[in-house]
Amino acid sequence: MNRGIFVLLFLFSAAVLLFAPFCGVENIPLSAVLHGSSSMLCKIFWELRVPRVLLGWITGATLAVCGMLFQALFRNDLASPDMLGISSGAAFGAVTYIRLGAEFSLFGVFPGISAAAFAGSLLATFAIYAAGNGKKRSMSSASLLLAGIAVSYLLSSLNMIMQFSGSYIDSFRALRWSMGGLETVGFSQVLTTLPALLLIVFTAFYAAPELDLFVCGEKLAASRGVSVKKLRRVLFLAVSFVIAVNVSVCGPVGFIGLLSPHICRHFAGSAHRSLTLASVFFGGAFLVLCDTAARVLWAPSEVPVGILTAFIGSLFFLWLLMREK
């Protein structure tokens, strides 16, 4: 990737991180942050706005890198983690938690609904992996993709059944959670999702040379010494685990993993190390901008960011289909 493009991406992402906390239903002036350490606006800035922006940036960067890896893994430009049942699994765990009326926290830190969503994501991951790696065949990209679609529809139907059979309040809570959101107080959720970002970026950098060969074909990659089965297994499980962590905290925020890698390929190229860096900076900044728009455009109301990303992403998805046709 051209070094100038990388610098511009970095500056763009840094500028979004710097200015987004000041924007909201009520704009916060810089003087209130610098000189009003005990004021209400200063507390809102440091306890609500800054953690929310950081959580949005980490989540967007993570989803973008995961989408890039899945598109390389399946050699399909339309592949992304939220389309393969992982988000549906998280929603199933959260809906089950709400429907049962459970109230608990894990280790006194993580809300019960986040723990249930994480368990649902892992359940979906192992179901997809088991269905796509049957006893009579080796795991392939096509079988994993089909298994993911089947599990996604199965869990979505179970979610609707549980919402339909629940009370009005439970159904509303489940529906609101399934829209995705970055609401947070303090930095605990930021510290929860940061290791997942570091893990997936390290994995992408480590596997980048093999991915550059893998996208050219499995036979070519195998002839150059790439262990195709091991690469596919490691990437699938790593991406699924990281997505489970993020979805358990923020809910299913869709289409970031589909949209960001496509845009970044136009100016970062297809080399996966360069594409990883571009996806990190662009994906993080893009989700923060979407969340800021969701807070500002409908003020004093606030639209869940998952609705806005789904709207933008679905239009982008249709454009991709029309372009390929």
Order of alpha helices (4+ residues) and beta strands (2+ residues): alpha-alpha-alpha-alpha-alpha-beta-beta-alpha-alpha-alpha-alpha-alpha-alpha-alpha-alpha-alpha
